[in-house]
Amino acid sequence: MRKTRFLAGASIIAAGLLALTACNSGTPGAEGGSEGGSGDAPVYGAVATDVTIENSPTFDKIQSAGKVVVGVKEDQPGLGYLDPVTGERKGFDVDVARWIAASLGYDPADTSKVEYKAIASANREQALINGDIDYYVGTYSITDKRKEQISFAGPYFLTGQGLLVAADNDTITGKDSLTAETTVCSVTGSTPIQRIREQTPAQVVEFDTYSQCVEKLKNGEVDAVTTDEAILLGYAAQDPDNLKIAGEPFSEERYGVGLAKGDTAFQEFVNTMFTDGGETWQAIFEKNLGASGVSGEQPAVDPVS
């Protein structure tokens, strides 16, 4: 049985992610880039042929359009990030999205076959309900409330909620140190913002993206940013002189692939891909997070329901 991943010490991870960010700053196809680098095979493996998924409205839609449309994040270093200089998408989630597309028979290297749409956290369910995207891969925590509107494949990754603070902040040492005078920033519609509201007396402000929260933190307008520690470590690694992780994770977040509600055939297809693709999962993990100090093993998927 596959074991769940776990987080190592924050300082080790942040240092590793800093090195990872530096290594992955090249153009697509360069070493550490999205396609594996230096002529190597893509990390997501070969593009499948003759794929069929019976009784899947999502797959029928993809075939009719002749392309895959994926919802992603693009402001989360190490997970889902759009390089503003090179225009390259990179990160663990992005490569998982590519893996799914390749398994469906669509070449992620062909921009006419795989289209990415950046969808804010608050709009993910509606984008799937509207059919604006075929699936969503972007630090999307599996929750019972969300399952009322959509379905999930996976989980494919586990992490926990944490706090990002200024490097010189010695007052905030974890969730229990948050007070009514503390201002915490997170993203509208996210699980972390709900947890902070329910479990602490802190004041909460919200924005569409975590990068907006990080800027508010750097400017001294908020005291902390909260979301999954995997996301926060990327920001800390980008600016270790000014940012750090405070305390230990205080939840378990299970990342899943967001799908149209009730498309069990597509859900089973993706789950089978995860179950049978341990080597691919590990290659994607090592490429994007292996140098970060995070030790990871692929989690077992949930039963289809």
C-alpha positions in Angstrom: 0.0 0.0 0.0 1.3 3.4 -0.9 1.9 5.7 2.1 1.0 9.3 2.3 3.6 12.0 1.9 4.9 14.0 4.8 6.6 17.3 5.3 10.2 17.7 6.5 11.5 20.6 8.5 10.4 24.0 7.1 13.9 25.5 6.9 15.2 22.5 4.9 12.3 22.5 2.5 12.5 26.3 1.9 16.1 26.0 1.1 15.5 23.2 -1.2 12.7 25.0 -3.0 14.9 28.0 -3.4 17.4 25.8 -5.2 14.6 24.3 -7.2 13.3 27.6 -8.3 16.7 28.6 -9.5 17.1 25.4 -11.4 13.7 25.6 -13.1 14.0 29.2 -14.4 14.9 28.2 -18.0 12.7 28.0 -21.1 10.5 25.0 -22.0 12.7 22.1 -22.9 15.7 23.4 -21.0 17.1 21.3 -18.1 14.5 21.4 -15.3 11.9 22.8 -17.7 8.5 21.4 -18.4 9.4 18.8 -20.9 12.2 17.1 -19.0 15.2 18.8 -20.6 18.1 18.1 -22.8 16.2 15.9 -25.1 14.9 13.6 -22.3 11.5 12.0 -22.5 8.7 14.2 -21.0 8.2 13.5 -17.3 4.6 12.7 -17.9 5.5 9.8 -20.2 4.3 8.9 -23.7 1.1 10.2 -25.3 -1.5 7.4 -25.4 -3.2 6.3 -28.5 -6.6 4.8 -29.3 -8.1 5.9 -26.0 -11.7 5.3 -25.3 -13.8 6.0 -22.2 -17.3 4.8 -22.5 -20.2 6.7 -20.9 -18.1 9.7 -20.0 -19.6 13.1 -21.0 -16.3 14.7 -20.3 -14.4 12.5 -22.6 -17.1 12.9 -25.3 -16.7 16.7 -25.0 -12.9 16.5 -25.2 -13.1 14.4 -28.4 -15.7 16.7 -30.0 -13.5 19.8 -29.3 -10.3 18.0 -30.3 -8.5 19.3 -27.3 -8.3 19.2 -23.5 -9.1 22.3 -21.4 -7.5 22.3 -18.0 -8.1 24.6 -15.0 -4.9 25.4 -13.1 -3.3 27.8 -10.7 -0.4 30.0 -11.9 0.9 31.8 -8.9 2.0 28.9 -6.7 5.8 28.2 -7.1 6.6 24.5 -7.1 3.0 23.5 -7.8 1.3 25.6 -10.4 3.3 28.6 -11.7 3.4 30.7 -14.9 6.8 32.2 -15.3 6.2 35.9 -16.3 9.5 36.1 -18.2 9.5 32.8 -20.2 5.7 32.1 -20.3 6.5 28.6 -19.1 4.1 26.7 -16.9 5.7 24.5 -14.3 5.1 22.7 -11.1 3.8 19.4 -9.6 0.2 20.1 -10.4 0.9 21.3 -13.9 2.8 18.1 -14.6 -0.1 16.0 -13.2 -2.4 17.9 -15.5 -0.1 17.1 -18.4 0.0 13.4 -17.4 -3.8 13.2 -17.5 -3.9 14.9 -20.9 -1.2 12.5 -22.3 -3.1 9.5 -20.9 -6.2 10.8 -22.7 -4.2 10.9 -26.0 -3.5 14.6 -26.2 0.0 15.9 -26.4 0.8 18.5 -23.7 3.6 19.9 -25.9 1.0 20.8 -28.5 -0.7 24.1 -27.5 -3.6 23.4 -29.9 -4.3 20.1 -28.1 -4.0 21.2 -24.4 -5.3 24.6 -23.2 -4.8 26.0 -19.7 -7.2 28.3 -17.9 -6.3 30.0 -14.7 -9.3 29.7 -12.4 -9.5 31.5 -9.0 -10.3 29.2 -6.0 -13.8 30.7 -5.5 -14.7 29.9 -9.2 -13.5 26.3 -9.5 -16.8 24.5 -8.9 -18.7 26.8 -11.2 -16.1 26.4 -14.0 -16.6 22.7 -13.9 -20.4 22.9 -13.7 -20.5 25.3 -16.6 -18.2 23.1 -18.7 -15.6 25.9 -19.1 -12.9 23.3 -18.2 -12.7 19.5 -18.5 -10.8 19.0 -15.2 -9.0 21.0 -12.6 -5.6 20.4 -11.1 -4.5 23.1 -8.7 -4.1 22.4 -4.9 -7.8 21.5 -4.8 -8.7 20.0 -1.4 -11.2 17.2 -1.4 -14.1 18.2 0.9 -17.7 16.8 1.4 -19.1 20.3 0.7 -17.4 20.4 -2.7 -18.6 16.9 -3.5 -22.1 18.2 -3.4 -21.4 20.1 -6.7 -18.5 18.2 -8.4 -16.6 15.0 -8.3 -12.9 14.3 -7.5 -10.4 11.8 -8.7 -7.5 11.0 -6.4 -6.2 12.1 -4.0 -2.8 12.5 -5.7 -1.1 14.6 -3.0 -1.3 15.3 0.7 -0.2 18.4 2.7 -1.3 20.5 5.7 -2.4 24.0 6.4 0.4 26.4 7.6 1.2 30.0 8.3 3.6 32.3 6.4 4.9 35.4 8.3 7.6 38.0 8.1 11.1 36.6 8.8 11.5 38.9 11.8 8.1 37.9 13.3 8.7 36.0 16.5 5.2 36.5 17.9 3.3 34.1 15.6 4.6 30.6 16.3 1.6 28.6 15.0 -2.2 28.5 14.9 -2.6 28.7 18.7 -0.6 32.0 18.8 -3.2 33.8 16.7 -5.2 36.5 18.6 -8.0 38.9 17.9 -5.3 41.5 17.1 -3.8 39.2 14.4 -4.7 39.8 10.8 -4.5 36.7 8.6 -4.9 36.7 4.8 -6.1 33.9 2.5 -8.0 33.3 -0.7 -11.8 33.7 -1.1 -13.5 30.3 -1.2 -10.6 28.3 0.1 -10.6 25.7 2.8 -7.9 27.4 4.8 -9.8 30.6 5.2 -12.8 28.7 6.6 -10.6 26.9 9.1 -9.0 30.1 10.4 -12.4 31.7 10.9 -13.7 28.6 12.7 -10.7 27.8 14.9 -9.1 31.1 15.8 -10.1 34.6 16.9 -7.9 36.2 14.2 -9.2 38.9 11.9 -9.4 37.6 8.3 -9.0 39.4 5.0 -9.3 37.7 1.6 -8.2 38.1 -2.0 -8.5 36.2 -5.2 -4.9 34.9 -5.2 -2.3 34.0 -2.6 0.2 36.2 -4.4 -1.9 39.2 -3.4 -1.9 38.0 0.2 1.9 37.6 0.1 2.3 41.2 -1.2 0.1 42.4 1.7 2.3 40.5 4.1 5.5 42.0 2.6 4.0 45.5 2.9 3.1 45.0 6.5 -0.7 45.2 5.9 -1.3 41.7 7.3 0.5 39.6 9.9 0.3 36.2 8.3 -0.8 34.3 5.2 -2.4 30.9 5.5 -3.0 28.1 3.1 -1.4 24.7 2.5 2.2 24.6 3.6 3.3 23.2 0.3 2.2 26.5 -1.3 3.6 28.7 1.4 7.0 27.0 1.2 7.3 28.1 -2.4 6.8 31.8 -1.4 9.3 31.5 1.5 11.9 29.9 -0.8 11.5 32.8 -3.3 12.2 35.4 -0.6 13.8 33.8 2.5 15.3 37.1 3.8 11.8 38.4 4.3 9.5 35.4 4.7 9.4 32.2 6.8 7.0 29.4 7.9 5.7 29.7 11.5 5.0 26.5 13.4 3.8 23.2 12.2 1.0 22.2 9.9 -2.4 22.0 11.6 -4.6 20.1 9.2 -4.4 17.4 6.5 -5.3 18.6 3.0 -6.0 15.9 0.3 -5.5 17.3 -3.2 -7.8 15.9 -5.9 -8.5 16.4 -9.5 -11.8 18.3 -9.9 -14.3 16.7 -12.4 -17.8 17.2 -13.6 -20.3 15.8 -11.0 -21.3 12.2 -11.6 -18.8 11.4 -14.4 -17.8 8.2 -12.8 -16.2 6.8 -16.0 -13.8 9.7 -16.2 -13.2 9.5 -12.5 -12.3 5.8 -12.8 -10.0 6.5 -15.7 -8.0 9.1 -13.8 -7.9 7.0 -10.6 -6.7 4.0 -12.6 -4.0 6.2 -14.1 -2.8 7.2 -10.6 -3.0 3.6 -9.3 -1.0 2.1 -12.2 1.3 5.1 -12.6 3.5 5.0 -9.5 6.7 5.5 -11.4 5.3 8.5 -13.3 4.0 10.0 -10.1 7.4 9.6 -8.5 9.2 11.2 -11.5 6.9 14.2 -11.4 7.4 14.5 -7.7 11.2 14.3 -7.9 11.3 16.8 -10.7 9.2 19.5 -9.0 9.7 18.9 -5.2 12.4 16.3 -4.8 15.1 18.8 -4.1 12.9 20.6 -1.6 13.6 18.4 1.4 10.0 17.1 1.2 9.8 13.3 1.4 6.9 12.0 -0.6 5.1 8.8 -1.5 1.9 8.6 -3.6 -1.3 8.3 -1.6 -3.9 5.6 -2.4 -6.9 6.9 -4.3 -10.4 7.0 -2.8 -13.1 4.6 -4.0 -15.3 5.9 -6.8 -18.6 7.2 -5.5 
